[in-house]
Amino acid sequence: KGVPGKRCGTILLLAEELSNCRDIVTMQLCANKLDKKDFFGKSDPFLVFYRSNEDGTFTICHKTEVVKNTLNPVWQPFTIPVRALCNGDYDRTVKIDVYDWDRDGSHDFIGEFATSYRELSRAQSQFTVYEVLNPRKKCKKKKYVNSGTVTLLSFSVESEFTFVDYIRGGTQLNFTVAIDFTASNGLPSQPTSLHYVSPYQLSAYALALKAVGEIIQDYDSDKLFPAYGFGAKVPPDGKISHHFPLNNNVDNPSCAGIEGVLESYLQSLRTVQLYGPTNFAPVINQVAGTAAQVTDGSQYHVLLIITDGVISDMLQTKEAIVTASSLPMSIIIVGVGPAEFEAMEELDGDEVRLSSRGRYAERDIVQFVPFRDYVDDSGNQVLSMARLAKDVLAEIPEQLLSYMKTRDIKPRRADPE
């Protein structure tokens, strides 16, 4: 639709239910003596894989890269979900076309062959060679044999596990909270302070803590959360501390549930003096030390830092994050208040991989979100907090999976209920 009085064409939508097959295949192919298609030079071959559908049609599911100017190309290994290749039906036809690439997009057809997932999987024990046939050439030339051959060099299958597989298998999430008690937040007794608690609504710190914590606590089996403050002078001697327990218990800084953390946070506001500087490294190193004790995949740590964003120990923090990136842990930073958060964006490492003294982070473990982006204009706090929690926790499953994958840790089998 769109142009009055004129049919602009139709779009046909075909759907097929996806199988729940979670296997992923990695394979590599090469070809030999393909037909020469280019006037000057040889051919620039590439492969196109098609999955056959239930109604007999074919859908492109993969294209290899182009290998320039050769009749004997070796393509790079590639990975494809079994769902995409055959939707879990091992005997369904997989059609493969061989083309010669042309700059103008009118690629020349060299030939085709058909196989199936089951047949391809036999290549785990032997090379499989396919004849590439061009039906038009076959009809025209009596002595036509083929347009070359394609050999499957390697084929391997592995299961792709999900975040839920690990949680079901018993992986425990351990949630630690660190709250910024530096003077740049403003005096807690003043309404302009980011820590100000009015009788009518929670502070930005308390809102962020509640939003994220109430979701994470569902994944934490013991619901006990170590909670720290940093950047304050603490009683009795007024020394500056960068990881003091909010519940005032050095031997056991754990609070019962998010409500317990909130209670201890509000209690600390009444007893400590907001000071500075804003140092992240001590609390990151504290959690990293705990995470380093169990690295078999049964424990995973999530540190939530809530801060107004003016960071003092950037070099040490980078160093701490790069070290922690090889451990089973993730760091969530929620920035509250109006500050510019360039330093936090850098720590996030989404655009540029974080590095320190020439060492690069093994994986991206930091997720930063500015709280102000989630304050709903209509004043609907529930909606704001739901959106904040969703974005804050979005990267945790992927980060947990990346740790498990790099260590080749598979989920334990869940006990039957």
N, C-alpha and C positions, 0 to 999 in steps of 0.2 A: 504494500500500500504506500501511498505518499503523493503520487501525481494524480490529480483528479481525472477521472474518466479513462485511466490507463492502467493496465495490468503490468506490474513491474517484475513479474516472475514469481516463482514459488520456492520455498525452502522445504526440503523433505527431511524430517527428523526421524532417525531410526534408533531405537534403544534396545539394550540387551542387559539383563541383570548380571552384575559382576559376580564371579565366583569368589569365594573367600580364600582362594589359594594365595599364600604369602611368599612363595618362592621367587627368588630372583636369579636370573641366568646371566652368566658372563661367557661370551664366546668370541672366538677370533677366526676369521676366514681369509683365504688368499685365493687367487685365480691364476690360471695358466693358459697361455696361448689364446687370449681373447681376440675377437675380430678387430682388425684395424679400422677405425672409423674416421680419423682425422686426415685431411688431405696432406697437411704438413705435419709430420710427426706421427705418433702412434694413436693411443686412445687415452682418455682421462676417466677411468672407470669408477663407478660407485654402485652400491647395492641398495635396493629398496625392498623392505620386508612388508608383506601384507598378511593380516589376519583374516581368515574367512569367517563370515558372519553366519548366523543361523538361517538366513534367507538366501544364502548362496552368493551374496555380494562380498567384496573384499575391501578392507580398510587399511590404509598405510599405518604401520605401527613403528617403523624405524627406518632411517636412512643413514648409511655410513658416510664417512668423509670421502672426498674425491682424492684419488691418488693420480698425480699428473704424469702424463707422457710415458705410459708403460702398458704392455699387454700381459704382464705378470705381476699384478698389484698384490701387496700384503696390507690389509686394512688393520687399523688399531683395534684391540679388544674393546668390546662395548658391553654394557649391562642393561638388561631389560626385564621388567616384571613378567612372570609367566602369564599373569592375567592379560597383559597387553598383547602377548604373542599368540595365545590360543584360548584365553579365558578359562584356563584350568582343564580344558578338554585335550588330553595328550594326543589324540588321534586326529584332531581337526587339521585340515590342510593349512600349511604355511607356504605362501607363494613368494618367490624371490625373483625380482627382475634385475638384470644387469644393464646399466646405461653408460653411455659415453657422455660426459658433461660438456655442455656448450655454454659459452658466456651469455648468449642471448636467451637462454632458458629452453631452447628447442632441443633438449637432450636426445641423442640418438639411441634407439633401442638396440642392444646387442643380443639379448636372449633372456631366457627365463628357465627356472626349474622349480619343482614343488617338493615339499618334504612335510614333516610333522614334528611336533615336540618330541614324541617318542623316538623317532628316527634320529633326530639331532642328538638326543641324550646318549645314544649308543657311542657317540664319538668320545665319550669318557674313556673308552677302552680301545678305540681304533680310529684312524683317520677315515673320514667319509668323503668320497669324491662324487660330485654331481656334474652331469653333463649340462652345459648351457645350450639350450635349443632356441632357434629363431623359426617359428612356424612358417613364416612367409618364405624364408630361404629354403626350408625343407620342401615346400611345395614346388619351388622353381627349379632347384638343382637336384638332379638324380643322385649325384655322388656326394651330396651334403652329409657330413658326419655330425659335426656340432660347431658351436661358435666359441669353443674353449671349455675349460672345466673350472669349477670352484671347489676348493677343499676346505673342510671344516678342521681347523688346526687344534682348537681346544674348546671345551664346553664344560662349565662347572655350575653347580646349583647350590645356593644357600638360602636359608629361611630368613626373612626380614622380620625381626621382632618389634613389638610396639612397647610403648611406655607401660601400657596396662599389663602386658605379659610379665614385665619385671615386677610390677607391684603385686600382681597375683602370685608370682613366684616367691614373694616374701621380702623383696627389697624394701628396706625401711627408709623413709624420708625423715631427716632430722632438721628441724627448723630453728634457726638462731636469729635473734633480733638485736640490732645495734642502733641506738638513737643518739642523734647529735644534740649535745648539751652545751654548745659554744655560745658565747655572748652575742654573736651576730644574729641570733634568733630573736633577740629582744627580751626584756624582762618578763617572765611568765605572768607577773601580776598586771601587766599592761595589756589593754585590748589590742594593741598593734603587734604584740608578740605572736610568733608562730606557735608558741607553746601555750598561749592563753586559753584557759578552759572557762567558757561562759556557762551559765546555768542552762542555756538554751541549746547549745550545740558543742560537739567535740572539736578539738583543735585539728589543724591539718595533719599533724603527726598522728593523733589518735585515729583519725579517719582512715589514713593510709594503712596504719597497723591493723585495724579491724578488717578493712577490705581484703587485704592480701592474706592475713593470718587466718581468717575464718574459712577460707577455702583450703589453704595448705594444711590446717589442722585435721581435716578429714583424711589426709594421707599419712599423718603422723600417729603411729599406733599408741604411743604412751601419752600423747598430748601434753608433754612436758617440754617447755621451750626455754633454753638458756637465753637470758635477756641482759644486754649490757648498755651502758651509756658511755659516751666519750666526750672529752673536751671540757670537763668540769672540775672544780675544786671540791673534793669530797671530805665529809667529816670522818674522824674527829680532828685530824691535823691540818685539813685544808690543802692537801697535796693535789696537784693536777693529775688526773687519771684519764687514760685513753681506752680502758675497758673495765669499768667498774660494774659489778652486778647490780641490777636495778632493785633486786630484793634484799640487797645489803648482806647476802650470804656468800662469802668468797668460796667456801667449800662446795656449795650447791646453788649455782646461779639460776636453776630452772624454776620457771613459774608454771602453775597449773592452767593450761589453756590460754587462749588469747585474752580472756577476761582477767586472768592472773597477771599477764604481762601488762595490761592496761593499768591495773591497780598499782603494780610496783612502779610503773612509769610515773603515775600521778603522785605517788608517795615520794619518789626521788626528786621531783620538781620542787617539793616543799623543803627538802633537806640539803640539796647540793647548791653550789654557786656556779652559774653559767660562766664559762671562761674561754679557754682556747689553748692552743691552736686546734684546727680541725684535722686530726690525723686519722686516716683510715687503716693504715698498715697494721697497727697492733691488733685490732679486732679481726682483720682478715687472716693474719698469721695465727691467731688463737684458734679460729675455726679450722684452718688448714692443718694445724697440728693434730686436731682431733680426727679430721678426715683421713690423715695419713696413717692412722693406726689400723684402719680396716679398709683394705682396697680390693676385696674379693667380689664386690658388687652387691653385698648384702646390706650395705649402708650407703646413703647418699645425703650430702649436707646442702642445705640452702640457707644462705646468709642474707637477711633483709637489712639493708642500711637505709635509714631515713635521715635526710640531711637537708640543710638549706643551701648546700652546694659550693661553699667557698672552701676549697681543699688546700691544706698547707703542706702535706708531705707527698706530692705527686710522684716524685722519683721512687720513693720507698713503696708507695701503693702500687705502682706499675710492676716493680720487682716482686711484690707479694702476689699480685694477680698472675703474673707469668709463672711463678712457682706453683701456685694453686691450680693452674690450668691442667696439670697432669694428675690432679687428685679428683676423687669423686665428690665434687662440689660445684655449686653455682652461686653467683652473687647477684642479688637484685638491689638496685639503687633507686629509691624514689626521692626525687628532688622536690622539696616544698618551698614555697615563697617565690618572690619575683626575680631572683638572681639569674644571671646568664649561666648556662650550664655547659659551656664548651668543654671544660675538663672532663665532665661526666660522659659527654658524647664520645670523647677520645677513649675513655676507659671501656665504653660499650664495645668498641672494636668491630661494629657491623661494617663500617666502610673500609677501615684499614686495620689489619691484624695488629694487636697490641704487642709492643716489644720493649725490652729493657736491657740495656748494656749489650746489645747485639743478639740477645736471646728472644725468640718469638714465642708467643703464647701457643701452647700445643693445640688448644681448642678455644673457641669463644665461650667464656663462662659468665660474662657480665651482661645484664639487661638493665638499661637505664630508662626511666620514664619520668617526665616532669608532671607533678601532681596537678598543676594549674590547667593542663590540657583536659582534665577530666571533671572539672567543676561544672556541673550542668547549669546552664543559664536559667532554667526554670526553677532551680533550687531543689530539684529532685535528687536527694542525696543517695537514695537506694540505687538509682540508675547510674549515677556517677561512679559509685563504688563498684558496681558490677562491671562496668566498662574498664575501670582501672585494674581490677583484679584479673580480668581476662587478658589484658595486654601485658601486665606485669608477669603473669605466669605462662605466657604463650611460648617462651623459648625453653622452659625447664624440661619438658619431655624430650625435645631434640638434643639438649645438652646432656641429659642423662644417657640417651641412646648413643651419643658420640663417644662418651666415656666407655660404655660397655663394649662398643664396637672396636675401639682402638685397643682394648685389652682382651678382645675375643671372649668376653664373658657372656654366656648364654643364660636366659632366665631359668631358674629352678622350676621344676614342674609343680604346679599348685596341687595341694592335697585335695582329693575329691571331697566335696562337701556332703 
